[in-house]
Amino acid sequence: MQKMLLMTILAATLLIPLFSARGGTVKAAIRRSVIATTVFCVVYWLALMFVYPMLESQKAKTPAAEQH
């Protein structure tokens, strides 16, 4: 799970500027990049607050996890 979290941060760090660079002007590209980064941070924070704990609790309930 930790590896997946790290990979999503890496992907966002690379993909947001890549897609934002297609803007017509520098100002538009920067604005698009700031908006995309803000949206990503909010969605990522919500996922860490709600999705990640649910995945951890389900992982603890599986029989394979109880044997180890």
MDAnalysis code that builds the backbone (N, CA, C; Angstrom):
import MDAnalysis as mda
import numpy as np

u = mda.Universe.empty(204, n_residues=68, atom_resindex=np.repeat(np.arange(68), 3), trajectory=True)
u.add_TopologyAttr("name", ["N", "CA", "C"] * 68)
u.add_TopologyAttr("resid", np.arange(1, 69))
u.add_TopologyAttr("resname", ["MET", "GLN", "LYS", "MET", "LEU", "LEU", "MET", "THR", "ILE", "LEU", "ALA", "ALA", "THR", "LEU", "LEU", "ILE", "PRO", "LEU", "PHE", "SER", "ALA", "ARG", "GLY", "GLY", "THR", "VAL", "LYS", "ALA", "ALA", "ILE", "ARG", "ARG", "SER", "VAL", "ILE", "ALA", "THR", "THR", "VAL", "PHE", "CYS", "VAL", "VAL", "TYR", "TRP", "LEU", "ALA", "LEU", "MET", "PHE", "VAL", "TYR", "PRO", "MET", "LEU", "GLU", "SER", "GLN", "LYS", "ALA", "LYS", "THR", "PRO", "ALA", "ALA", "GLU", "GLN", "HIS"])
u.atoms.positions = np.array([
    [0.825, -1.183, 0.000],
    [0.000, 0.000, 0.000],
    [0.875, 1.255, 0.000],
    [1.954, 1.228, 0.759],
    [2.827, 2.395, 0.832],
    [3.486, 2.660, -0.516],
    [3.788, 1.578, -1.231],
    [4.398, 1.731, -2.554],
    [3.415, 2.397, -3.516],
    [2.139, 2.032, -3.421],
    [1.128, 2.636, -4.282],
    [0.971, 4.132, -3.974],
    [1.012, 4.501, -2.705],
    [0.914, 5.907, -2.333],
    [2.086, 6.701, -2.907],
    [3.270, 6.131, -2.813],
    [4.449, 6.793, -3.353],
    [4.370, 6.921, -4.875],
    [3.876, 5.906, -5.550],
    [3.759, 5.936, -7.009],
    [2.735, 6.978, -7.476],
    [1.659, 7.171, -6.728],
    [0.675, 8.174, -7.133],
    [1.240, 9.585, -6.990],
    [2.028, 9.811, -5.948],
    [2.665, 11.124, -5.797],
    [3.650, 11.362, -6.934],
    [4.421, 10.345, -7.275],
    [5.374, 10.457, -8.376],
    [4.659, 10.714, -9.698],
    [3.574, 9.995, -9.947],
    [2.817, 10.181, -11.182],
    [2.240, 11.593, -11.263],
    [1.697, 12.082, -10.170],
    [1.137, 13.436, -10.172],
    [2.224, 14.477, -10.403],
    [3.391, 14.257, -9.802],
    [4.498, 15.196, -9.966],
    [4.940, 15.281, -11.426],
    [4.832, 14.196, -12.143],
    [5.242, 14.181, -13.544],
    [4.106, 14.558, -14.502],
    [2.909, 14.083, -14.235],
    [1.809, 14.248, -15.191],
    [1.151, 15.626, -15.151],
    [1.048, 16.229, -13.986],
    [0.397, 17.539, -13.912],
    [1.138, 18.576, -14.747],
    [2.457, 18.742, -14.602],
    [3.145, 19.717, -15.465],
    [3.136, 19.317, -16.944],
    [3.160, 18.020, -17.211],
    [3.144, 17.557, -18.596],
    [1.856, 17.980, -19.299],
    [0.718, 17.775, -18.660],
    [-0.551, 18.161, -19.263],
    [-0.775, 19.671, -19.223],
    [-0.251, 20.324, -18.210],
    [-0.421, 21.768, -18.104],
    [0.408, 22.521, -19.136],
    [1.482, 21.954, -19.582],
    [2.368, 22.623, -20.534],
    [1.725, 22.800, -21.905],
    [0.617, 22.127, -22.143],
    [-0.050, 22.258, -23.443],
    [-0.839, 23.553, -23.574],
    [-0.833, 24.387, -22.552],
    [-1.550, 25.663, -22.595],
    [-0.961, 26.590, -23.639],
    [-1.758, 27.498, -24.134],
    [-1.312, 28.411, -25.177],
    [-0.281, 29.417, -24.697],
    [-0.433, 29.899, -23.492],
    [0.504, 30.880, -22.950],
    [1.081, 30.352, -21.640],
    [2.130, 31.001, -21.189],
    [2.748, 30.597, -19.935],
    [1.788, 30.823, -18.770],
    [1.080, 31.931, -18.808],
    [0.123, 32.246, -17.742],
    [-0.971, 31.179, -17.647],
    [-1.485, 30.758, -18.790],
    [-2.525, 29.726, -18.800],
    [-1.979, 28.387, -18.304],
    [-0.755, 28.073, -18.683],
    [-0.144, 26.814, -18.247],
    [0.090, 26.814, -16.739],
    [0.549, 27.916, -16.190],
    [0.774, 27.996, -14.749],
    [-0.545, 27.916, -13.996],
    [-1.548, 28.622, -14.487],
    [-2.867, 28.584, -13.848],
    [-3.421, 27.162, -13.863],
    [-3.316, 26.491, -14.991],
    [-3.808, 25.118, -15.110],
    [-3.034, 24.180, -14.174],
    [-1.735, 24.400, -14.055],
    [-0.905, 23.567, -13.184],
    [-1.252, 23.780, -11.712],
    [-1.460, 25.022, -11.317],
    [-1.815, 25.314, -9.919],
    [-3.179, 24.718, -9.584],
    [-4.134, 24.855, -10.478],
    [-5.467, 24.290, -10.242],
    [-5.402, 22.774, -10.154],
    [-4.681, 22.136, -11.066],
    [-4.571, 20.679, -11.058],
    [-3.858, 20.183, -9.806],
    [-2.826, 20.883, -9.374],
    [-2.115, 20.486, -8.162],
    [-3.006, 20.633, -6.940],
    [-3.769, 21.707, -6.869],
    [-4.680, 21.908, -5.747],
    [-5.753, 20.829, -5.708],
    [-6.330, 20.531, -6.850],
    [-7.357, 19.484, -6.918],
    [-6.763, 18.136, -6.519],
    [-5.573, 17.835, -7.016],
    [-4.932, 16.572, -6.663],
    [-4.679, 16.485, -5.165],
    [-4.197, 17.554, -4.567],
    [-3.916, 17.547, -3.128],
    [-5.183, 17.327, -2.311],
    [-6.279, 17.961, -2.696],
    [-7.537, 17.794, -1.971],
    [-8.060, 16.365, -2.124],
    [-8.050, 15.844, -3.330],
    [-8.518, 14.474, -3.564],
    [-7.624, 13.471, -2.843],
    [-6.317, 13.705, -2.873],
    [-5.374, 12.815, -2.209],
    [-5.585, 12.844, -0.697],
    [-5.811, 14.029, -0.138],
    [-6.065, 14.163, 1.296],
    [-7.350, 13.427, 1.683],
    [-8.395, 13.580, 0.886],
    [-9.648, 12.881, 1.168],
    [-9.474, 11.365, 1.093],
    [-8.707, 10.915, 0.117],
    [-8.448, 9.482, 0.000],
    [-7.673, 8.968, 1.211],
    [-6.701, 9.726, 1.671],
    [-5.943, 9.301, 2.855],
    [-6.805, 9.307, 4.114],
    [-7.760, 10.216, 4.171],
    [-8.616, 10.300, 5.355],
    [-9.692, 9.210, 5.384],
    [-10.221, 8.822, 4.218],
    [-11.360, 7.915, 4.193],
    [-11.075, 6.560, 3.548],
    [-10.390, 6.538, 2.428],
    [-10.182, 5.289, 1.691],
    [-9.085, 4.444, 2.327],
    [-7.954, 5.033, 2.621],
    [-6.820, 4.292, 3.164],
    [-7.158, 3.587, 4.481],
    [-7.832, 4.229, 5.442],
    [-8.199, 3.500, 6.670],
    [-9.149, 2.334, 6.410],
    [-10.059, 2.478, 5.448],
    [-10.961, 1.369, 5.125],
    [-10.194, 0.192, 4.546],
    [-9.209, 0.466, 3.707],
    [-8.403, -0.609, 3.136],
    [-7.593, -1.314, 4.214],
    [-7.051, -0.567, 5.143],
    [-6.278, -1.160, 6.239],
    [-7.163, -2.006, 7.141],
    [-8.391, -1.553, 7.412],
    [-9.279, -2.328, 8.276],
    [-9.742, -3.597, 7.578],
    [-9.955, -3.559, 6.271],
    [-10.327, -4.755, 5.530],
    [-9.165, -5.725, 5.450],
    [-7.963, -5.206, 5.346],
    [-6.771, -6.049, 5.292],
    [-6.614, -6.807, 6.609],
    [-6.924, -6.178, 7.716],
    [-6.798, -6.801, 9.020],
    [-7.861, -7.874, 9.236],
    [-8.984, -7.800, 8.538],
    [-10.074, -8.755, 8.706],
    [-9.890, -10.037, 7.895],
    [-9.004, -10.051, 6.911],
    [-8.842, -11.220, 6.057],
    [-8.190, -12.350, 6.839],
    [-8.573, -13.592, 6.550],
    [-7.998, -14.733, 7.264],
    [-6.476, -14.869, 7.046],
    [-5.985, -14.512, 5.866],
    [-4.567, -14.630, 5.595],
    [-3.772, -13.683, 6.490],
    [-4.305, -12.529, 6.782],
    [-3.612, -11.572, 7.638],
    [-3.602, -12.031, 9.085],
    [-4.611, -12.790, 9.496],
    [-4.684, -13.269, 10.862],
    [-3.690, -14.381, 11.128],
    [-3.300, -15.135, 10.095],
    [-2.370, -16.238, 10.273],
    [-0.946, -15.756, 10.491],
    [-0.602, -14.585, 10.003],
    [0.776, -14.104, 10.098],
    [1.037, -13.403, 11.375],
])
